Amino acid sequence: MVEKIYEKPEIYRIDIPLPNNPLKNLNSYVVKTDKENLIIDTGFDMPECLEAIQAGIKELNLDMEKTSFYLTHLHSDHTGLMNRLGNDQTKIYMGEIEYNYFKRTLSGEIRQKANNTFLAEGFPEEDLSLQVKKNPAFVYAPKKVFEAITLKDKEPFLVGDLKFECVLVPGHTPGNTCLYLKSEKIMFLGDHILMHISPNITNWPDVENSLNDYLVSLDKIAKYDIKLGLPAHRQNDVGVYERIGQLKKHHEERLQSILDILKQKDYQTAYEIAGQLKWSLSGKTWETCPVSQKWFATGETLAHLDYLLHKKLIVKVEKDGCYFYRIR
């Protein structure tokens, strides 16, 4: 489905389904100009996503030789189809920090480090092996690294006569970005700010404090003049500034919930703590929810534990190669 969402410049939304995924869809945005076009994010490398974006490209009559891509971040639902949609001559823009981390992710380096961390934090080994085989983040990722034009924070680039600005907002991923069209006060938000679900903030290898990065990035976006904010998933019916306040409150409440859990019992693993928090699990209990959702939930719990450790509110203790947490 293609929807026109802005008249001049012409901006369209291609609704890309994400089957059997709690995210439900990806909003891939297309900016059309007389000279050049820009597609923002692609969808998973799976047939349903490819069919939807190709149908949108056909309906919009895009000349792919005059069409560039901007990828907000490394997650597979945003980059998965890039190998199929682009070629060696295609211009692909991506934040510099994110692109370098993306290459490390596809090489397997980041995944191995993350697996080692999750095992030490109490994630069951048999579940970890299972989720590596079934997690869409891995299964539907690009099959190989593509060449990209990398951008620094606030670095501009042109699409036709339109000047876009890369905005670095680490947190959701180490080098996550938004894309700002200053002339129209439009911010393509990617996964940094979603209106009906909270973006997953996880513990990333070689990142000290993802949650703090994310909260700082929310404040950064709040300083921009935004008339229209366009999220990468689901509906867009909440104001950006209002949603920033809601997301900050959500993380404050999550942090307090973890402290309350630790007050009830000392020396718990991140996996144990995650199982006691409230998650949107589509009616399932922690015990019956998919392993991939447990993996995301444990990673988010770890990001909150990192934040509390930096605030010196909790203590992390190692015993027999496993980590446990308690109130300071």
C-alpha positions, 0 to 999 in steps of 0.5 A: 500500500502506498500513501501520499503524506506530503504534497510538496515535496512529494513524500509517500509511505510504503506500508511493508508487512513484517509477518509474525513480528510484533512490530507489524509493519515498516513505514518505508518513506519515499521522497520524489523530486524532478531530478532524484528520489530517496527511499528511507529504509527497506524491510526484512530480506523476506518475500513479503517485504520484497513484494511490498516495496517492489509494488510501491516502487512500481506504483510510484514509477520510480526510476531506480537509476535516479533513486538513492537510499538512506538507512537509519540504522543496522536492524534487519527490518531497515537494511535487509533488502538492500542487496536486492534493491541496489547495485554497485552504482546505487547511492546508499547513505548511512551514519558513519558510526552505524555503518562501521558497527553494521559491518562488525555485526554481519561479520559475526563479531558482535553476535558472538560478543552478545552471546557471551554476554547473555550466557553470563547474564543467565540466558539459558544456553539452549534458548540462546542456540534456538533464537540464533536460528529463528530470530528475524534480526539474524535470519532476514539480515542482508547476506553481505555488506554493501558499500555506503556513503557514510555521514557524520552527525549533522552532515548534509547531503542533497537529493535533487534540490532538497538538503537533508541532514543526518542526525546522530541519535545513539541508543536504540543502536550504537550509531542510530540516526534520524533524517531531517529536512530542515526546509519543511521541518520534517524529521524521519524518526526511524526507530528512535521515536515510535508512537505506540511502542517503545523502541528496544534499548538493549545492551550493545557490545562495546557500548558503555550505557545504551539507555543513557545514550538514548535519553540524551538523544531524546533531548537532542531531538526535542531541540529541533523544530519539527512540524512533522515527525515520521516514525518507522513503525505503526501509526503516526498520531502522537506529537513528537514532543509529547511522545518524548515525554512519554518515553522518558517516563516509561524508562523512569518507571522501568528503572524503578520496577527493577529496583523494586524487584531487587529490593524483594530479593538480592542476587538475581541475574538479568534474565531472572529480573527480565522475567518479572517485568511487564512486557507486551507479550501478545497475551503470552506469559514469560514462560510461553513467549517466543525465545526471540522476545525473551532475548530482546527483553533480556537485552533491554533489562541489561541496558537498564541495569547498566544505567543503574550501575552507572548511577551507583544504585545497584551492585554487580557480582560475579560467581562461577562465571555468572553475574548477579545484581543487588541493591547497593 
